[in-house]
Amino acid sequence: MTTETTTHTLRAGVRVLLGSAAVALIVGLGTVAAAAVSADASAVRGAAVGAATALGVFAFGALTVDLVATTMPAASMLVALLTYTLEVLVLGLIFWRLAGSGLLDDALSAGWLAGAVIVVTLGWLVGQVALTARARIPLYDLASDRTLHPSVGGER
């Protein structure tokens, strides 16, 4: 048995994106707090930069995939694969630039930066999987099928 819902405040993809970002932000803030309690200022800066970097990269990627899935559903899998590859490359380039700039030597703790990226990534993935599993995303929209073909779903 299914029920029709008449009011939607946010699309399911946007709700998943915002929920995943909230989970990742909470985990990132927890990592920064742990660095503040257990280490020095370079650890706090490293954890903050790592958390912000991971959160920004994954939010941009998820928003891009959601926009493409909304406008061109047939291209969404290709864009998702390319976006995830680009996310890995961007994170690698950011680490390469940070290592080359000398910031990881004294201003930022490399261990806390890497740890924050890993923890925020895991938080994002857990949030995204949990929220996607609970989202009610229909395989197809019956209302739009009726407007294109009046005989679909109606009596004959």
Z-matrix of the N, CA and C atoms (Angstrom, degrees):
N
C 1 1.440
C 2 1.515 1 108.76
N 3 1.305 2 116.28 1 132.75
C 4 1.455 3 120.69 2 177.85
C 5 1.512 4 109.15 3 -121.70
N 6 1.289 5 114.83 4 155.54
C 7 1.460 6 120.03 5 177.13
C 8 1.507 7 108.39 6 -124.45
N 9 1.318 8 114.86 7 146.12
C 10 1.453 9 119.54 8 177.08
C 11 1.517 10 108.74 9 -85.61
N 12 1.303 11 115.27 10 137.95
C 13 1.453 12 119.97 11 173.78
C 14 1.511 13 107.45 12 -106.72
N 15 1.316 14 116.26 13 133.73
C 16 1.456 15 119.78 14 -174.35
C 17 1.516 16 112.67 15 -99.07
N 18 1.314 17 118.51 16 -25.98
C 19 1.452 18 119.70 17 -177.88
C 20 1.521 19 110.29 18 -115.50
N 21 1.312 20 114.51 19 129.78
C 22 1.460 21 121.48 20 175.40
C 23 1.515 22 106.84 21 -128.64
N 24 1.304 23 116.68 22 119.10
C 25 1.447 24 118.66 23 177.66
C 26 1.520 25 111.04 24 -83.34
N 27 1.314 26 117.53 25 -37.88
C 28 1.464 27 122.65 26 178.45
C 29 1.519 28 109.18 27 -134.87
N 30 1.327 29 116.09 28 146.81
C 31 1.457 30 119.19 29 173.26
C 32 1.519 31 108.34 30 -65.24
N 33 1.323 32 115.86 31 155.86
C 34 1.468 33 120.66 32 -177.82
C 35 1.525 34 111.27 33 -61.06
N 36 1.319 35 118.27 34 -38.83
C 37 1.455 36 121.54 35 179.68
C 38 1.514 37 112.79 36 -63.63
N 39 1.324 38 116.74 37 -39.08
C 40 1.466 39 120.90 38 178.83
C 41 1.525 40 109.91 39 -69.94
N 42 1.328 41 117.40 40 -39.29
C 43 1.469 42 119.76 41 177.02
C 44 1.518 43 111.38 42 -62.33
N 45 1.330 44 117.23 43 -41.93
C 46 1.460 45 121.07 44 178.32
C 47 1.525 46 109.64 45 -65.25
N 48 1.326 47 117.20 46 -42.20
C 49 1.460 48 121.28 47 179.17
C 50 1.521 49 111.38 48 -61.58
N 51 1.319 50 117.12 49 -48.23
C 52 1.464 51 120.21 50 -179.68
C 53 1.528 52 111.97 51 -66.90
N 54 1.317 53 116.80 52 -38.76
C 55 1.462 54 119.91 53 178.31
C 56 1.514 55 112.07 54 -66.57
N 57 1.328 56 116.90 55 -42.04
C 58 1.464 57 120.68 56 177.89
C 59 1.521 58 110.88 57 -64.44
N 60 1.332 59 115.83 58 -40.32
C 61 1.463 60 119.68 59 177.80
C 62 1.522 61 110.87 60 -64.66
N 63 1.324 62 117.29 61 -37.82
C 64 1.467 63 120.17 62 178.76
C 65 1.524 64 111.27 63 -66.05
N 66 1.322 65 116.98 64 -43.21
C 67 1.476 66 120.34 65 177.82
C 68 1.519 67 110.02 66 -62.35
N 69 1.326 68 116.87 67 -46.17
C 70 1.466 69 120.77 68 -179.51
C 71 1.524 70 111.14 69 -64.38
N 72 1.325 71 117.27 70 -37.82
C 73 1.467 72 120.55 71 178.28
C 74 1.521 73 111.17 72 -65.20
N 75 1.319 74 117.03 73 -42.26
C 76 1.469 75 120.55 74 178.68
C 77 1.526 76 110.45 75 -63.57
N 78 1.329 77 116.36 76 -43.83
C 79 1.468 78 120.39 77 178.77
C 80 1.531 79 110.18 78 -65.02
N 81 1.336 80 116.94 79 -40.49
C 82 1.464 81 120.88 80 178.16
C 83 1.515 82 112.36 81 -63.90
N 84 1.332 83 116.89 82 -42.72
C 85 1.465 84 120.05 83 176.90
C 86 1.523 85 111.47 84 -65.06
N 87 1.323 86 116.62 85 -35.54
C 88 1.464 87 120.27 86 175.47
C 89 1.522 88 111.78 87 -64.28
N 90 1.327 89 116.34 88 -38.32
C 91 1.462 90 120.69 89 177.88
C 92 1.526 91 110.99 90 -66.74
N 93 1.322 92 116.49 91 -41.93
C 94 1.469 93 120.04 92 177.47
C 95 1.529 94 110.12 93 -64.55
N 96 1.319 95 117.46 94 -39.77
C 97 1.476 96 120.66 95 177.90
C 98 1.523 97 110.91 96 -64.88
N 99 1.330 98 116.70 97 -40.20
C 100 1.467 99 119.86 98 177.79
C 101 1.525 100 110.76 99 -64.19
N 102 1.322 101 117.03 100 -38.41
C 103 1.459 102 120.49 101 177.15
C 104 1.521 103 111.01 102 -66.09
N 105 1.338 104 116.99 103 -36.82
C 106 1.459 105 120.53 104 -179.87
C 107 1.522 106 111.53 105 -67.72
N 108 1.325 107 116.12 106 -35.92
C 109 1.463 108 119.97 107 -178.10
C 110 1.526 109 111.63 108 -77.11
N 111 1.333 110 116.26 109 -38.32
C 112 1.461 111 118.65 110 -170.12
C 113 1.524 112 115.77 111 -104.55
N 114 1.319 113 118.88 112 -7.48
C 115 1.465 114 118.94 113 -175.33
C 116 1.522 115 110.95 114 -143.85
N 117 1.318 116 115.64 115 -167.89
C 118 1.461 117 121.16 116 -175.44
C 119 1.531 118 111.84 117 -92.93
N 120 1.335 119 115.88 118 -171.38
C 121 1.462 120 121.58 119 -175.78
C 122 1.525 121 112.41 120 -67.33
N 123 1.335 122 117.84 121 -32.44
C 124 1.471 123 118.71 122 178.93
C 125 1.529 124 110.95 123 -66.80
N 126 1.320 125 117.44 124 -31.44
C 127 1.461 126 120.86 125 176.67
C 128 1.525 127 110.74 126 -68.45
N 129 1.333 128 116.44 127 -40.19
C 130 1.469 129 120.33 128 178.53
C 131 1.523 130 109.58 129 -64.47
N 132 1.328 131 116.99 130 -45.38
C 133 1.470 132 119.91 131 178.50
C 134 1.526 133 111.00 132 -64.08
N 135 1.320 134 117.57 133 -40.76
C 136 1.467 135 120.55 134 178.61
C 137 1.515 136 111.98 135 -63.45
N 138 1.335 137 116.11 136 -43.70
C 139 1.467 138 119.47 137 179.15
C 140 1.524 139 110.88 138 -66.13
N 141 1.318 140 117.50 139 -38.72
C 142 1.465 141 120.71 140 179.74
C 143 1.527 142 111.18 141 -66.75
N 144 1.330 143 116.82 142 -43.38
C 145 1.467 144 119.99 143 179.00
C 146 1.533 145 110.33 144 -66.34
N 147 1.317 146 117.76 145 -41.91
C 148 1.460 147 120.71 146 178.68
C 149 1.516 148 112.58 147 -63.66
N 150 1.323 149 116.65 148 -43.89
C 151 1.466 150 120.46 149 179.93
C 152 1.523 151 110.98 150 -66.12
N 153 1.330 152 116.94 151 -44.36
C 154 1.467 153 120.18 152 179.88
C 155 1.525 154 111.58 153 -65.09
N 156 1.321 155 116.64 154 -39.30
C 157 1.464 156 120.74 155 179.55
C 158 1.524 157 110.87 156 -63.77
N 159 1.322 158 116.42 157 -49.97
C 160 1.468 159 119.64 158 -179.52
C 161 1.522 160 111.16 159 -63.30
N 162 1.318 161 117.14 160 -43.02
C 163 1.461 162 120.60 161 -179.83
C 164 1.524 163 111.02 162 -63.21
N 165 1.320 164 117.59 163 -42.99
C 166 1.460 165 120.88 164 179.31
C 167 1.515 166 113.11 165 -65.32
N 168 1.327 167 116.52 166 -44.05
C 169 1.467 168 120.52 167 -178.84
C 170 1.525 169 110.84 168 -64.98
N 171 1.327 170 117.19 169 -45.94
C 172 1.461 171 119.36 170 -177.88
C 173 1.525 172 112.25 171 -71.95
N 174 1.319 173 118.40 172 -34.46
C 175 1.466 174 120.17 173 177.13
C 176 1.523 175 110.84 174 -65.78
N 177 1.338 176 117.04 175 -43.14
C 178 1.461 177 119.85 176 177.93
C 179 1.530 178 111.12 177 -62.16
N 180 1.323 179 116.72 178 -43.43
C 181 1.463 180 120.14 179 179.60
C 182 1.517 181 112.64 180 -64.55
N 183 1.323 182 117.35 181 -44.11
C 184 1.462 183 120.21 182 -179.46
C 185 1.521 184 111.31 183 -67.52
N 186 1.327 185 117.07 184 -37.97
C 187 1.462 186 119.96 185 178.02
C 188 1.527 187 110.43 186 -65.65
N 189 1.314 188 117.01 187 -41.10
C 190 1.465 189 121.00 188 178.32
C 191 1.527 190 111.27 189 -61.78
N 192 1.319 191 116.76 190 -46.87
C 193 1.469 192 120.16 191 -179.88
C 194 1.526 193 110.26 192 -64.58
N 195 1.326 194 117.88 193 -39.70
C 196 1.464 195 120.36 194 179.68
C 197 1.526 196 111.10 195 -65.31
N 198 1.321 197 117.52 196 -41.70
C 199 1.465 198 119.87 197 179.22
C 200 1.528 199 111.54 198 -64.48
N 201 1.324 200 116.98 199 -41.93
C 202 1.462 201 119.84 200 179.20
C 203 1.531 202 110.28 201 -68.30
N 204 1.337 203 117.83 202 -40.29
C 205 1.463 204 120.66 203 179.51
C 206 1.522 205 111.20 204 -64.55
N 207 1.316 206 117.15 205 -30.28
C 208 1.459 207 121.09 206 178.65
C 209 1.520 208 111.50 207 -75.22
N 210 1.330 209 116.96 208 -41.14
C 211 1.461 210 119.37 209 -175.20
C 212 1.527 211 113.52 210 -90.18
N 213 1.342 212 117.46 211 -38.96
C 214 1.462 213 121.42 212 -179.08
C 215 1.529 214 109.26 213 -134.76
N 216 1.325 215 118.47 214 80.98
C 217 1.465 216 120.45 215 -175.50
C 218 1.527 217 114.20 216 -58.20
N 219 1.308 218 118.11 217 -30.35
C 220 1.459 219 120.31 218 -178.48
C 221 1.527 220 112.21 219 -66.94
N 222 1.313 221 117.34 220 -26.36
C 223 1.462 222 121.24 221 -177.86
C 224 1.527 223 112.31 222 -95.17
N 225 1.317 224 118.14 223 0.96
C 226 1.459 225 119.97 224 -171.94
C 227 1.532 226 113.16 225 -66.52
N 228 1.316 227 118.93 226 -36.67
C 229 1.465 228 120.03 227 -179.75
C 230 1.526 229 111.14 228 -67.68
N 231 1.311 230 117.15 229 -43.10
C 232 1.462 231 120.77 230 177.60
C 233 1.525 232 110.95 231 -61.98
N 234 1.313 233 116.55 232 -45.59
C 235 1.465 234 120.43 233 179.78
C 236 1.526 235 110.47 234 -65.91
N 237 1.330 236 117.96 235 -37.09
C 238 1.460 237 120.41 236 178.10
C 239 1.523 238 111.15 237 -62.64
N 240 1.318 239 117.16 238 -45.36
C 241 1.468 240 120.39 239 179.15
C 242 1.526 241 111.55 240 -64.42
N 243 1.324 242 116.34 241 -43.00
C 244 1.461 243 119.55 242 178.20
C 245 1.524 244 112.00 243 -66.54
N 246 1.315 245 116.45 244 -37.80
C 247 1.459 246 120.38 245 179.94
C 248 1.521 247 111.17 246 -66.39
N 249 1.318 248 117.53 247 -42.50
C 250 1.465 249 119.47 248 179.83
C 251 1.525 250 111.12 249 -66.59
N 252 1.323 251 117.25 250 -36.60
C 253 1.464 252 120.52 251 175.00
C 254 1.530 253 110.09 252 -64.71
N 255 1.320 254 116.66 253 -42.54
C 256 1.457 255 121.01 254 178.45
C 257 1.528 256 111.38 255 -64.33
N 258 1.327 257 117.57 256 -37.07
C 259 1.469 258 120.36 257 177.88
C 260 1.525 259 111.21 258 -61.59
N 261 1.314 260 117.26 259 -43.10
C 262 1.466 261 120.80 260 178.40
C 263 1.525 262 110.17 261 -64.09
N 264 1.326 263 116.82 262 -43.05
C 265 1.462 264 120.39 263 178.77
C 266 1.525 265 112.05 264 -63.82
N 267 1.332 266 117.05 265 -42.29
C 268 1.467 267 120.56 266 179.58
C 269 1.520 268 110.84 267 -64.00
N 270 1.327 269 117.40 268 -43.84
C 271 1.468 270 119.31 269 177.02
C 272 1.526 271 111.19 270 -62.24
N 273 1.312 272 117.49 271 -40.79
C 274 1.460 273 121.16 272 176.93
C 275 1.520 274 111.99 273 -62.45
N 276 1.342 275 116.47 274 -42.69
C 277 1.463 276 120.06 275 178.38
C 278 1.528 277 111.90 276 -65.21
N 279 1.310 278 116.78 277 -38.31
C 280 1.467 279 120.18 278 178.22
C 281 1.521 280 110.23 279 -63.80
N 282 1.338 281 117.06 280 -44.76
C 283 1.469 282 119.92 281 177.81
C 284 1.524 283 110.94 282 -63.46
N 285 1.323 284 117.14 283 -40.84
C 286 1.457 285 121.04 284 179.71
C 287 1.531 286 111.13 285 -62.10
N 288 1.353 287 116.17 286 -43.69
C 289 1.464 288 120.17 287 179.26
C 290 1.526 289 111.50 288 -67.66
N 291 1.318 290 117.41 289 -39.18
C 292 1.466 291 119.84 290 178.05
C 293 1.525 292 111.05 291 -65.15
N 294 1.320 293 116.61 292 -40.66
C 295 1.464 294 119.65 293 178.96
C 296 1.524 295 111.16 294 -67.57
N 297 1.315 296 117.27 295 -37.91
C 298 1.453 297 121.24 296 179.48
C 299 1.515 298 113.76 297 -72.34
N 300 1.314 299 116.70 298 -26.49
C 301 1.467 300 119.84 299 -177.51
C 302 1.525 301 113.10 300 -80.39
N 303 1.310 302 117.22 301 -14.78
C 304 1.463 303 120.45 302 -178.88
C 305 1.520 304 113.95 303 87.42
N 306 1.324 305 117.91 304 -0.07
C 307 1.468 306 120.61 305 -179.77
C 308 1.521 307 112.27 306 -66.70
N 309 1.331 308 117.09 307 -28.94
C 310 1.461 309 119.91 308 -178.55
C 311 1.526 310 112.32 309 -75.31
N 312 1.331 311 117.11 310 -11.04
C 313 1.462 312 120.11 311 -179.70
C 314 1.525 313 112.37 312 -75.98
N 315 1.347 314 116.33 313 -44.90
C 316 1.458 315 117.51 314 -175.52
C 317 1.530 316 114.37 315 -133.94
N 318 1.332 317 119.76 316 -33.27
C 319 1.465 318 121.21 317 -175.46
C 320 1.525 319 112.89 318 -80.73
N 321 1.330 320 116.75 319 -34.54
C 322 1.469 321 121.16 320 -177.59
C 323 1.525 322 109.29 321 -124.72
N 324 1.300 323 116.27 322 138.34
C 325 1.461 324 120.57 323 174.92
C 326 1.529 325 108.70 324 -81.45
N 327 1.318 326 116.75 325 117.79
C 328 1.467 327 121.17 326 -177.61
C 329 1.529 328 111.61 327 -63.50
N 330 1.312 329 116.93 328 -38.49
C 331 1.463 330 120.20 329 -179.74
C 332 1.514 331 112.49 330 -65.02
N 333 1.329 332 117.01 331 -44.31
C 334 1.462 333 120.03 332 178.89
C 335 1.521 334 111.26 333 -69.42
N 336 1.331 335 117.22 334 -34.94
C 337 1.459 336 120.20 335 177.53
C 338 1.527 337 110.16 336 -63.33
N 339 1.321 338 116.93 337 -49.17
C 340 1.466 339 120.84 338 179.86
C 341 1.530 340 110.97 339 -64.91
N 342 1.328 341 116.72 340 -41.09
C 343 1.460 342 120.35 341 178.68
C 344 1.520 343 112.10 342 -62.37
N 345 1.345 344 116.37 343 -40.68
C 346 1.467 345 119.85 344 178.64
C 347 1.517 346 111.37 345 -65.37
N 348 1.336 347 117.12 346 -39.52
C 349 1.471 348 119.88 347 177.78
C 350 1.520 349 110.09 348 -62.24
N 351 1.320 350 116.62 349 -43.44
C 352 1.469 351 120.36 350 -178.88
C 353 1.524 352 111.07 351 -66.22
N 354 1.323 353 116.87 352 -45.68
C 355 1.470 354 120.52 353 -177.53
C 356 1.526 355 111.11 354 -66.93
N 357 1.326 356 117.46 355 -42.25
C 358 1.473 357 120.23 356 178.75
C 359 1.526 358 110.32 357 -66.66
N 360 1.325 359 117.51 358 -38.07
C 361 1.465 360 120.40 359 176.59
C 362 1.522 361 111.16 360 -61.28
N 363 1.322 362 116.68 361 -45.81
C 364 1.466 363 119.91 362 177.89
C 365 1.529 364 111.50 363 -64.03
N 366 1.331 365 117.26 364 -40.58
C 367 1.467 366 120.60 365 176.65
C 368 1.509 367 111.62 366 -61.93
N 369 1.340 368 116.57 367 -43.22
C 370 1.471 369 120.63 368 178.32
C 371 1.529 370 110.24 369 -61.35
N 372 1.322 371 116.93 370 -46.78
C 373 1.462 372 120.26 371 -177.89
C 374 1.524 373 112.21 372 -63.95
N 375 1.326 374 116.77 373 -44.15
C 376 1.467 375 119.83 374 178.89
C 377 1.526 376 110.31 375 -62.88
N 378 1.332 377 117.17 376 -44.72
C 379 1.465 378 120.38 377 178.24
C 380 1.511 379 112.15 378 -62.76
N 381 1.327 380 117.08 379 -42.79
C 382 1.457 381 120.17 380 -178.55
C 383 1.526 382 111.79 381 -67.11
N 384 1.316 383 117.19 382 -42.35
C 385 1.470 384 120.00 383 179.36
C 386 1.523 385 110.25 384 -65.63
N 387 1.332 386 117.42 385 -45.59
C 388 1.467 387 120.33 386 -178.41
C 389 1.517 388 111.49 387 -64.51
N 390 1.320 389 117.76 388 -43.56
C 391 1.459 390 120.05 389 -178.79
C 392 1.527 391 112.18 390 -72.71
N 393 1.309 392 117.64 391 -35.16
C 394 1.464 393 120.24 392 177.33
C 395 1.527 394 110.65 393 -67.30
N 396 1.332 395 116.94 394 -37.94
C 397 1.462 396 119.97 395 179.37
C 398 1.528 397 111.43 396 -66.10
N 399 1.323 398 117.25 397 -29.49
C 400 1.470 399 120.55 398 179.89
C 401 1.511 400 113.85 399 -92.37
N 402 1.328 401 118.03 400 -11.26
C 403 1.468 402 120.80 401 -177.95
C 404 1.523 403 110.39 402 -72.76
N 405 1.297 404 114.97 403 143.19
C 406 1.460 405 120.18 404 176.89
C 407 1.516 406 107.91 405 -96.70
N 408 1.320 407 115.60 406 87.64
C 409 1.456 408 121.60 407 -178.62
C 410 1.534 409 107.18 408 -107.91
N 411 1.339 410 117.50 409 109.86
C 412 1.463 411 119.28 410 -177.36
C 413 1.520 412 111.66 411 -70.41
N 414 1.318 413 114.91 412 149.82
C 415 1.456 414 120.27 413 176.90
C 416 1.524 415 110.52 414 -67.42
N 417 1.307 416 116.13 415 -36.41
C 418 1.451 417 121.57 416 176.69
C 419 1.513 418 107.64 417 -149.02
N 420 1.322 419 116.82 418 161.54
C 421 1.452 420 122.24 419 -176.76
C 422 1.528 421 108.90 420 -104.49
N 423 1.323 422 116.32 421 113.18
C 424 1.461 423 120.22 422 -178.19
C 425 1.515 424 112.44 423 -66.82
N 426 1.318 425 118.51 424 -32.91
C 427 1.458 426 120.91 425 -178.56
C 428 1.521 427 110.83 426 -63.27
N 429 1.305 428 118.74 427 -42.64
C 430 1.459 429 120.00 428 179.44
C 431 1.524 430 111.45 429 -71.94
N 432 1.347 431 118.02 430 -29.61
C 433 1.459 432 120.37 431 176.22
C 434 1.523 433 110.75 432 -65.83
N 435 1.334 434 118.06 433 -37.03
C 436 1.468 435 121.74 434 -179.80
C 437 1.521 436 110.95 435 -68.21
N 438 1.333 437 117.41 436 -34.87
C 439 1.452 438 118.54 437 -179.07
C 440 1.526 439 111.24 438 -72.68
N 441 1.336 440 117.28 439 -32.03
C 442 1.462 441 119.69 440 178.76
C 443 1.522 442 111.64 441 -79.98
N 444 1.317 443 117.13 442 -40.38
C 445 1.462 444 122.75 443 -178.22
C 446 1.530 445 108.13 444 -130.97
N 447 1.318 446 118.18 445 98.19
C 448 1.465 447 120.17 446 -176.93
C 449 1.509 448 114.74 447 -58.17
N 450 1.327 449 118.92 448 -23.39
C 451 1.458 450 119.80 449 -178.09
C 452 1.540 451 111.86 450 -80.24
N 453 1.331 452 118.51 451 -14.83
C 454 1.456 453 121.13 452 -179.49
C 455 1.520 454 109.11 453 -73.09
N 456 1.303 455 116.46 454 125.17
C 457 1.456 456 121.75 455 177.66
C 458 1.509 457 113.85 456 79.66
N 459 1.302 458 118.38 457 -7.47
C 460 1.473 459 121.15 458 179.86
C 461 1.516 460 111.16 459 -99.80
N 462 1.320 461 114.76 460 178.61
C 463 1.467 462 119.72 461 178.95
C 464 1.518 463 109.34 462 -83.07
N 465 1.323 464 116.84 463 149.58
C 466 1.468 465 121.20 464 179.98
C 467 1.483 466 111.42 465 -112.79
